[in-house]
Amino acid sequence: GGGILIGITIEWVGRELRQRLIRLHAGDPVLQTLLTVLIPYGAYLAAEALHVSGILAVVAAGLWASGQEIKGLTADARQHAREVWRMLSYVLNGAVFVLLGLQLRRMLSGVDDFSPLDLMLYALLLWALLMVLRIGWVWASAHLRFRLHWGWTGAPTGPDPKRLLLVSWAAVRGSITLATALSVPAVVAGGMPFPERNLVVFLAAATIILTLAFNGVPLPWLIRKLALDSSADNPNEEHRARAELARAALAAVADVAGDLTDPEDIAFVEQLLSRYRGKLELHEGDPGHASLRATHIGLRRRLRLAAINAERQRLRELRAANVINDDTLRLIEGELDERELVSSISVDRG
């Protein structure tokens, strides 16, 4: 419990610091992202200094941060943080498996008191127990949410057994499992070795390997075998959410439109309202009309991208002719990149 409390506290302090920086107009995206990287380390070090679980502190800080992310960072900082964390997640997850390989020989030498058959049996039993617990939890929680109408966003007929099977089987273990095992202290308070620590680390590593082999490798085959219809999945929830956002935008623009008198402003408002009405129709309107509108949106997107590519080509020609310098090139090219990213958004996202 102490580790969880420390993790939440450190994350709260970090979020308040970010908010103060934003209010002081010092909310640079790089600085805000740096804080999101440092907070887990701060939570871990603080928890370890107080002799409570550093792993629980980091997990608690991460869970608390994920629920507060929207209001804890500015828009540009959120975008920057997503890219940084995507890279860090890739690198650190890879590093975990490198560490697993480096530690494997030491793990095996540390459990030489057990026969290979016993170790294999322990690992298989642990994997089987984890699968039983996961399958039971996934199926029970899905049916309870459906029966009690508590946050259920799936099909109105109830949970799909195929999807529940797929979610249950996707139980690959990784960095948290190994980090938790490695965080077990080597010695206890009296200086004696921690009982069977090597066995704990070995079983954690074996669980990771078994879930990769038994759960991860056959997962693509299982997806094909179940022949799941992707159109019946969470996109229904996504379409409902996007439709609600379009309604909120229409209401906000309509409130402002009543006070406008300038013809150009009124024309712009009508154009904006038309755009959001199109989004609303795209996500909840007649499928035929929505398909036609999606075609029109796709054409406009291709035209915008063609125009941006022409601008970028001309910009590079200007730089090659020494009409502009490198600073101007980087500034305008960054703006073109941002416009291209916005223009490249999928039609379904409106």
C-alpha positions as CSV (number, residue, x, y, z in Angstrom):
1,G,0.0,0.0,0.0
2,G,2.9,2.4,0.7
3,G,4.3,2.1,-2.8
4,I,0.9,2.9,-4.3
5,L,0.5,5.9,-2.1
6,I,3.9,7.2,-3.0
7,G,3.4,6.7,-6.7
8,I,0.1,8.6,-6.7
9,T,1.7,11.4,-4.6
10,I,4.7,11.8,-6.8
11,E,2.5,11.9,-9.9
12,W,0.2,14.5,-8.3
13,V,3.2,16.7,-7.4
14,G,4.6,16.3,-11.0
15,R,1.2,17.3,-12.5
16,E,0.9,20.3,-10.3
17,L,4.4,21.4,-11.3
18,R,3.5,21.0,-15.0
19,Q,0.3,23.1,-14.5
20,R,2.4,25.9,-12.8
21,L,4.8,25.9,-15.7
22,I,1.9,26.2,-18.1
23,R,0.4,29.1,-16.1
24,L,3.8,30.8,-16.1
25,H,3.9,30.4,-19.8
26,A,6.9,28.2,-19.4
27,G,5.1,25.0,-20.5
28,D,7.6,24.0,-23.2
29,P,6.6,20.7,-24.7
30,V,10.1,19.3,-24.2
31,L,10.1,20.2,-20.6
32,Q,6.7,18.8,-19.9
33,T,7.6,15.6,-21.6
34,L,10.8,15.4,-19.6
35,L,8.7,15.6,-16.4
36,T,6.6,12.7,-17.6
37,V,9.8,10.6,-18.0
38,L,11.3,11.7,-14.7
39,I,8.2,11.1,-12.6
40,P,8.4,7.3,-12.7
41,Y,12.0,7.4,-11.7
42,G,11.2,9.8,-8.9
43,A,8.4,7.5,-7.7
44,Y,10.6,4.4,-7.8
45,L,13.5,6.1,-5.9
46,A,11.2,7.6,-3.3
47,A,9.5,4.3,-2.7
48,E,12.8,2.4,-2.4
49,A,14.2,5.0,0.0
50,L,11.2,4.4,2.2
51,H,11.6,0.6,1.9
52,V,8.3,0.0,0.1
53,S,7.7,-1.4,-3.4
54,G,9.2,0.7,-6.1
55,I,7.5,-1.3,-8.8
56,L,4.0,-0.7,-7.3
57,A,4.9,3.0,-7.0
58,V,5.8,3.2,-10.7
59,V,2.7,1.3,-11.8
60,A,0.4,3.4,-9.5
61,A,2.0,6.6,-10.9
62,G,1.5,5.4,-14.4
63,L,-2.1,4.4,-13.9
64,W,-2.9,7.7,-12.2
65,A,-1.2,9.7,-14.9
66,S,-3.1,7.9,-17.7
67,G,-6.4,9.0,-16.1
68,Q,-5.3,12.6,-15.8
69,E,-3.3,13.0,-19.1
70,I,-5.9,15.0,-20.9
71,K,-6.0,17.8,-18.4
72,G,-2.4,17.5,-17.3
73,L,-0.6,18.5,-20.5
74,T,-1.0,21.0,-23.3
75,A,-2.0,19.7,-26.7
76,D,1.5,20.1,-28.2
77,A,3.0,18.5,-25.1
78,R,0.7,15.5,-25.4
79,Q,1.6,14.9,-29.0
80,H,5.3,15.3,-28.2
81,A,5.0,12.9,-25.2
82,R,3.2,10.3,-27.2
83,E,6.1,10.2,-29.7
84,V,8.8,10.1,-27.0
85,W,7.0,7.4,-25.0
86,R,6.4,5.3,-28.1
87,M,10.1,5.3,-28.8
88,L,11.0,4.7,-25.1
89,S,8.5,1.8,-24.9
90,Y,10.0,0.2,-27.9
91,V,13.6,0.6,-26.7
92,L,12.9,-0.4,-23.1
93,N,10.8,-3.5,-24.0
94,G,13.6,-4.6,-26.2
95,A,16.1,-4.0,-23.4
96,V,14.0,-6.2,-21.1
97,F,14.4,-9.2,-23.4
98,V,18.1,-8.5,-23.8
99,L,18.4,-8.4,-20.0
100,L,16.4,-11.6,-19.9
101,G,18.9,-13.3,-22.2
102,L,21.9,-12.0,-20.3
103,Q,20.4,-13.2,-17.0
104,L,19.4,-16.6,-18.3
105,R,22.7,-18.4,-17.5
106,R,22.8,-17.0,-14.0
107,M,19.1,-17.9,-13.5
108,L,19.8,-21.5,-14.5
109,S,22.9,-21.7,-12.3
110,G,20.9,-20.3,-9.3
111,V,18.3,-23.1,-9.5
112,D,20.6,-26.1,-9.9
113,D,19.2,-27.6,-6.7
114,F,16.0,-28.4,-8.7
115,S,15.8,-31.0,-11.4
116,P,15.1,-29.8,-15.0
117,L,11.9,-31.8,-15.0
118,D,10.7,-30.1,-11.8
119,L,11.5,-26.6,-13.1
120,M,9.7,-27.3,-16.3
121,L,6.7,-28.6,-14.4
122,Y,6.6,-25.6,-12.1
123,A,6.8,-23.2,-15.1
124,L,4.0,-25.1,-16.9
125,L,1.8,-25.1,-13.8
126,L,2.3,-21.4,-13.3
127,W,1.5,-20.7,-16.9
128,A,-1.6,-22.8,-16.7
129,L,-2.7,-21.1,-13.5
130,L,-2.2,-17.6,-15.0
131,M,-4.3,-18.7,-18.0
132,V,-7.1,-20.0,-15.8
133,L,-7.1,-16.7,-13.8
134,R,-7.0,-14.6,-16.9
135,I,-9.8,-16.5,-18.8
136,G,-12.0,-16.4,-15.6
137,W,-11.4,-12.7,-15.1
138,V,-12.0,-11.7,-18.7
139,W,-15.2,-13.7,-19.0
140,A,-16.6,-12.9,-15.6
141,S,-15.9,-9.2,-15.9
142,A,-17.4,-8.9,-19.4
143,H,-20.6,-10.7,-18.4
144,L,-20.9,-8.7,-15.2
145,R,-20.5,-5.4,-17.0
146,F,-23.2,-6.5,-19.5
147,R,-25.6,-7.8,-16.9
148,L,-25.2,-4.8,-14.6
149,H,-25.1,-2.3,-17.4
150,W,-21.8,-0.9,-15.9
151,G,-19.7,0.7,-18.6
152,W,-20.8,-1.8,-21.3
153,T,-20.0,-0.5,-24.8
154,G,-20.1,-3.8,-26.7
155,A,-22.9,-5.5,-28.7
156,P,-26.4,-5.2,-27.2
157,T,-26.7,-9.0,-27.4
158,G,-23.9,-9.4,-24.9
159,P,-20.2,-10.4,-25.0
160,D,-19.0,-12.2,-28.1
161,P,-17.4,-15.6,-27.0
162,K,-14.9,-15.4,-29.9
163,R,-13.7,-12.0,-28.8
164,L,-13.5,-13.0,-25.2
165,L,-11.4,-16.0,-26.2
166,L,-9.1,-13.8,-28.2
167,V,-8.7,-11.3,-25.3
168,S,-8.1,-14.2,-22.9
169,W,-5.5,-15.8,-25.0
170,A,-3.5,-12.5,-25.6
171,A,-1.8,-12.9,-22.3
172,V,1.8,-12.3,-23.2
173,R,3.9,-11.3,-20.2
174,G,6.9,-8.9,-20.4
175,S,8.7,-6.1,-18.7
176,I,6.5,-5.7,-15.6
177,T,6.7,-9.4,-14.8
178,L,10.5,-9.5,-15.1
179,A,11.0,-6.1,-13.3
180,T,8.8,-7.3,-10.4
181,A,10.9,-10.4,-10.0
182,L,14.2,-8.7,-10.3
183,S,13.1,-6.1,-7.7
184,V,12.9,-8.9,-5.1
185,P,15.8,-8.1,-2.7
186,A,18.8,-10.3,-2.8
187,V,19.1,-10.4,1.0
188,V,16.6,-9.9,3.9
189,A,17.0,-7.6,6.9
190,G,19.3,-9.9,8.8
191,G,21.7,-10.2,5.9
192,M,20.5,-13.7,4.9
193,P,19.8,-14.5,1.3
194,F,16.2,-14.0,0.2
195,P,14.5,-17.5,0.2
196,E,14.3,-19.0,-3.3
197,R,14.9,-15.7,-5.0
198,N,16.6,-17.4,-7.9
199,L,13.5,-19.6,-8.3
200,V,11.2,-16.6,-8.4
201,V,13.3,-14.9,-11.1
202,F,13.6,-18.1,-13.1
203,L,9.8,-18.7,-13.0
204,A,9.2,-15.1,-14.0
205,A,11.5,-15.5,-17.0
206,A,10.0,-18.9,-17.8
207,T,6.5,-17.4,-17.7
208,I,7.6,-14.7,-20.2
209,I,9.1,-17.3,-22.6
210,L,6.1,-19.6,-22.3
211,T,3.5,-16.9,-22.9
212,L,5.5,-15.7,-25.9
213,A,5.6,-19.3,-27.3
214,F,2.1,-20.5,-26.4
215,N,0.2,-17.3,-26.5
216,G,2.1,-14.9,-28.8
217,V,3.2,-17.1,-31.6
218,P,-0.2,-18.7,-32.4
219,L,-2.1,-15.4,-31.9
220,P,-2.2,-14.4,-35.7
221,W,-3.4,-17.9,-36.5
222,L,-6.1,-17.7,-33.8
223,I,-7.3,-14.4,-35.2
224,R,-7.7,-15.8,-38.7
225,K,-9.3,-19.0,-37.4
226,L,-11.9,-17.0,-35.4
227,A,-12.7,-14.9,-38.4
228,L,-13.7,-11.9,-36.4
229,D,-15.6,-9.1,-38.1
230,S,-13.6,-6.0,-37.4
231,S,-16.6,-3.8,-38.3
232,A,-18.5,-5.1,-35.2
233,D,-15.8,-4.1,-32.8
234,N,-15.2,-0.9,-30.9
235,P,-15.5,1.3,-34.0
236,N,-19.2,1.5,-33.0
237,E,-18.2,3.1,-29.8
238,E,-15.7,5.3,-31.7
239,H,-18.4,6.5,-34.1
240,R,-20.8,7.3,-31.3
241,A,-18.0,9.3,-29.6
242,R,-17.2,11.2,-32.8
243,A,-20.8,12.0,-33.4
244,E,-21.1,13.4,-29.9
245,L,-18.1,15.6,-30.5
246,A,-19.6,16.8,-33.7
247,R,-22.8,17.7,-31.8
248,A,-20.8,19.6,-29.2
249,A,-18.9,21.5,-31.9
250,L,-22.1,22.4,-33.7
251,A,-23.7,23.8,-30.5
252,A,-20.6,25.8,-29.7
253,V,-20.3,27.3,-33.1
254,A,-24.1,28.0,-33.3
255,D,-23.8,29.9,-30.0
256,V,-21.2,32.3,-31.4
257,A,-22.8,32.6,-34.8
258,G,-25.8,34.6,-33.5
259,D,-23.6,37.5,-32.5
260,L,-21.9,37.9,-35.9
261,T,-22.8,40.6,-38.5
262,D,-19.9,40.6,-40.9
263,P,-20.7,38.7,-44.1
264,E,-17.3,37.1,-44.3
265,D,-17.6,35.8,-40.7
266,I,-21.1,34.5,-41.3
267,A,-19.8,32.7,-44.5
268,F,-17.0,31.1,-42.5
269,V,-19.4,30.0,-39.8
270,E,-21.7,28.4,-42.4
271,Q,-18.7,26.6,-43.8
272,L,-17.7,25.4,-40.4
273,L,-21.2,24.3,-39.6
274,S,-21.4,22.4,-42.9
275,R,-18.2,20.6,-42.0
276,Y,-19.4,19.4,-38.6
277,R,-22.8,18.5,-40.0
278,G,-20.8,16.3,-42.5
279,K,-18.9,14.7,-39.7
280,L,-22.2,14.0,-37.9
281,E,-23.7,12.4,-41.0
282,L,-20.5,10.4,-41.6
283,H,-20.6,8.8,-38.2
284,E,-24.3,8.3,-37.6
285,G,-26.1,9.1,-40.9
286,D,-27.5,7.0,-43.7
287,P,-24.7,4.6,-44.8
288,G,-25.2,5.5,-48.5
289,H,-24.9,9.2,-47.8
290,A,-22.0,8.6,-45.4
291,S,-20.2,6.6,-48.1
292,L,-20.6,9.3,-50.7
293,R,-19.4,12.0,-48.3
294,A,-16.4,9.8,-47.4
295,T,-15.6,9.7,-51.1
296,H,-15.7,13.5,-51.3
297,I,-13.6,13.9,-48.2
298,G,-11.1,11.4,-49.6
299,L,-10.8,13.5,-52.8
300,R,-10.4,16.7,-50.9
301,R,-7.7,15.1,-48.8
302,R,-5.8,14.0,-51.8
303,L,-6.0,17.5,-53.3
304,R,-4.7,19.0,-50.1
305,L,-1.8,16.5,-49.9
306,A,-0.9,17.2,-53.6
307,A,-0.9,21.0,-52.8
308,I,1.3,20.5,-49.7
309,N,3.7,18.3,-51.7
310,A,4.0,21.0,-54.4
311,E,4.7,23.6,-51.7
312,R,7.4,21.4,-50.2
313,Q,9.0,20.8,-53.5
314,R,9.0,24.6,-54.3
315,L,10.4,25.3,-50.8
316,R,13.4,23.0,-51.4
317,E,14.0,24.6,-54.8
318,L,14.1,28.0,-53.1
319,R,16.7,26.7,-50.6
320,A,18.7,25.1,-53.4
321,A,18.8,28.5,-55.2
322,N,19.8,30.2,-51.9
323,V,16.7,32.4,-51.9
324,I,16.0,31.3,-48.3
325,N,18.3,30.1,-45.5
326,D,18.2,26.9,-43.5
327,D,16.2,28.5,-40.6
328,T,13.4,29.6,-42.9
329,L,13.5,26.1,-44.6
330,R,13.1,24.3,-41.3
331,L,10.4,26.7,-40.0
332,I,8.2,26.4,-43.1
333,E,8.9,22.7,-43.6
334,G,7.7,22.1,-40.0
335,E,4.5,23.9,-40.7
336,L,4.0,21.8,-43.9
337,D,4.6,18.6,-42.0
338,E,2.0,19.6,-39.4
339,R,-0.5,20.4,-42.2
340,E,0.3,17.1,-43.9
341,L,-0.3,15.1,-40.7
342,V,-3.7,16.8,-40.3
343,S,-4.6,16.2,-43.9
344,S,-3.6,12.5,-43.7
345,I,-6.1,11.7,-41.0
346,S,-8.3,8.8,-42.0
347,V,-11.7,9.6,-43.5
348,D,-13.4,7.6,-40.7
349,R,-11.9,10.0,-38.2
350,G,-13.6,12.9,-40.0
